[in-house]
Amino acid sequence: MGTITFRSDAASDAALEELTADGVDRSEAIRRALTEAAARRRAERLREQAEMIANDPDDVAEMRRVQADMAALRAW
């Protein structure tokens, strides 16, 4: 764990004021904001990867082959 210093601007000051309005201290608000931003970034990357796979003709063909193979194994 370390200490980070940054220069805020008017927008980040306003955001921090909003995030601490309920009594959360500044450090905790910043930690939460960073964690939430990282989670959003991961989700966006996963969405992009899923979209690429869904639009890849080779992957779509493979999915259809697997589905056909699985359909043959169904009892009814």
N, C-alpha and C positions, 0 to 999 in steps of 0.2 A: 504494500500500500504506500502510496506516495502523496505528495502535495503538488497540486497544479495551480499555477497562476495564469490568468488570462485577462485580456483587456475586453471588457464588455462594451457594448454599444447601447443605444437607446432601446432597440428591440429586445436584446437579451436582458437588459435591466427590467423591462416591462414583463417579459416572460418569467423571469425569476421572481418578481414581485407577485405575479399571479400564482406561481407554484408554491410560494411560501405563505400565501394568505391564510391558510388553515392552520398555521403554526409549525409546519415542517421547517426544519432548519435548512439553511442555504446549501450546505454540503450534501444533505440527504436529497434535497430536491434536484441537485445537479447529478448525483449518482443515479437517481431514478430516471432522469431525462436521458442520460447516456445509455443506460441499460435498455430503455424503451426504444431509443433510436437504433441501437444495434439489433434489437429483435425485429424491428420494422425492416431494416436493411436485409437481414437474413431471409425474412418472409418474401421480400421483393425478389431476391436472387432465386429462391426456390420457385416462385411463380414464373419467373423468366425461363428457368430451366424446364419446368413442366410444359410451358408453352412451346419451347423449342422442340421438345420431344413429341408433343402432340401434333406439331406441324411438320415433322420429319417423315418423308415418305417411307424410308426404310424402317423406321421404328413403327409406323402405323401398319405396314405390311407384316412385320414380325408379331405385333399385337394380334392382328387378325388370324395369323397362322396358329398362335397359341390358343386363341379363343376357339378356333375350329377344332383343334386337338382336344381341348377340354370338353367341348360339346359332345364329342364322340364318346367320352367317358361317362356322360350322364346316364343315370338309370332310366329316366323318362323325360 
